[in-house]
């Protein structure tokens, strides 16, 4: 029984040290225990509890055994100066573990917490450090009776306090070969640890350089030191609070707070107007709850203490705090992630023996201030913050629609439901109103239909499929009297005015739409099958319209049109009315004949008009409807293979509506070939007359030379005859007078003949 108990204890110890893949063994056991308890509440069975417990333990044991190589335990021990509750130290420890696992998932990392700042005496601090080593050192894979713990291959110390106590602890020679990686320490640490617990201030003489303080402690030494962010944080506070006069530094009297206080006092010598007051952490609520500090002239600065739940004064920090808070304005500080990345690199190099034998010192310097967007708005610092460069904002408020997404969605849902209800009610009211209006309209239409049915000027008959008359309107009675139909003739297929062709079409269920002539009267006939929805049977509907008067008027119009067309053709005057946009319309035969075309089609109707005249017409039609472009009148020439003829062509705009697709024009084409021929004859006669006048004038001009001597002879002889007494001389004078008379008579006769010829020619023209 004792052997079994001993083996069980050894098994429990191995389980504890093999479960390194969990960050803290206590958390692992707590989680496992909680799960078993919850299962026990429901199952109430011991066997099931045992199986559940083993189901969690066995995989961890197997995993731990798989991660060990050749029964040699090699691991990394991380000791934090602070307790697990300290967010800064715990965050760095976990981040180092995560970074190491990213690069080497098989490497075992164990984390232990010393909680030194909470211990107020040197002995209690050393006891806390010893306890951290006791819980952090692991047992070998095969536990011996001596129960000697395995020295880690790499030791990581977080914070100044752990390093100071580690220097004073008693160690064997094997520890001097263990590489030490310091994380988050200050560039200078205390040379005499007893000064850490004295009441006096720390002086610069009591500080010893980091490289000189590890002599004889370890051979390989690496340190990731904190940058002195105190000065940058003071400048940040002055930029955000231009009226700043008082700074309250809340301290828990830890080494980090004392060290930061020393730097703050040294830097504030540059600003004598700024007053620095140290407040013990126990009295922090007095300062943080003072509403008078929210005047823009005071601010609170913290370092190692936890974030308070609320504050009325602007709160700044020198150390990384959780971003998701509503009390911290911000500050200059390095993120735990920055320490973890560099620390993991040192750890892996030391673990793989890649690090050098001398010490290395790396300082994490933050170049960006961290500011809480929510708290900036609370203290009205957003405007001043916008003037600071390279700011990293945290706790940025979510957009309004994200923060109130549930309310917005619920409101939208309610709104949609209301809209649906309103729309439904509107549609329902409209539907009811439409039904009421339709019913009123139906009654009105039914009354109008009944009046129309009774008084329509057409006969309406309804027959069954056998042709028997079922119903008719009042006008049908007059038609029955006109047609002199009896009872035997009431059957559709026995009516005399329907021929066999129509009866056959009706029997074949074909529609009939035709015009018939019966007893010197003209009727328009419509016959078709209809379905009676109420009785669900077919009937035959027949409409008979007396078109006698219409037919007579149509025939009269046709006679008038033929007479008009005859008159147009006789006068050689062609008339056409058509739409210029699509060449649709009508024209008389004389118009087609005058233009030498057969119809109004898509082709150019003016194609036989000579080019010069056609260009005039096309130019007018292209600009028709514009100013002074409503009428065209000119003489045009039509040229075909049969020859040329002339037209007096007139185009008149009747309707101009291109937006409706209408440009209606009226064209008159009068054949003037006879007029042109007469004009040519007159022109020829005029030429003849002009030539005759010219010859007459020439004749008269020539004749005057011949008449003048005879006249002069007659005058001279007549004068001598009156003065002469001699008979012989008188006889000679008379003979001369008669000779000249004959010459004049001959000329006169010629003139008369010439005049008669011209008169006859003119009469002929």
Secondary structure, 3 states (H helix, E strand, C coil): CHHHHHHHHHHHHHHHHHCCCCCCHHHHHHHHHHHHHHHHHHHCCHHHHHHHHHHHHHHHHHHHHHHCECCECCEEEEEECCCCCCHHHHHHHHHHHHHHHHHCCCCEEEEEECCCCCCCCHHHHHHHHHHHHHHHCEECCCCCCCCCEECCCEEEEECHHHHHHHHHCCCCHHHHHCEEEEEEECCEEECCHHHHHCCCCCCHHHEEEHHHCCCCCCCCEEEEEECCCHHHHHHHHHHHCCCCCEEEEEECCCHHHHHHHHHHHHHHHHCCCCEEEEEEHHHHHHHHCCHHHCCCCEEEEECCCCCCCCCCCEEEECCCCCCCCCCEEEECCCCHHHHHHHHHHHHHHHHCCCCCCCCEEEEECCCCCEEEHHHHHHCCCHHHHCCCCCCEEECCCCCHHHHCHHHHHHHHHHHHHHHHHHHHHHHHHHHHHHHHHHHHHHHHHHHHHHHHHHHCCCEEEEECCCCCEEEECHHHHHHHHHHCCCCHHHCHHHCCCCCHHHHHHHHCCCCEEEEEEECCEEEEEEEEEEEECCCCEEEEEEEEEECHHHHHHHHHHHHHHHHHHHHHHHHCEEEEEEECCCCEEEECHHHHHHHCCCCCCCCCCCCCECHHHHHHHHHHHHCCCCCCCCEEEEEEEEEECCEEEEEEEEEEEEEEEHHHCEEEEEEEEEECHHHHHHHHHHHHHHHHHHHHHHHHHHHHHHHHHHHHHHHHHHHHHHHHHHHCCCHHHHHHHHHHHHHHHHHHHHHHHHHHHHHHHHHHHHHHC
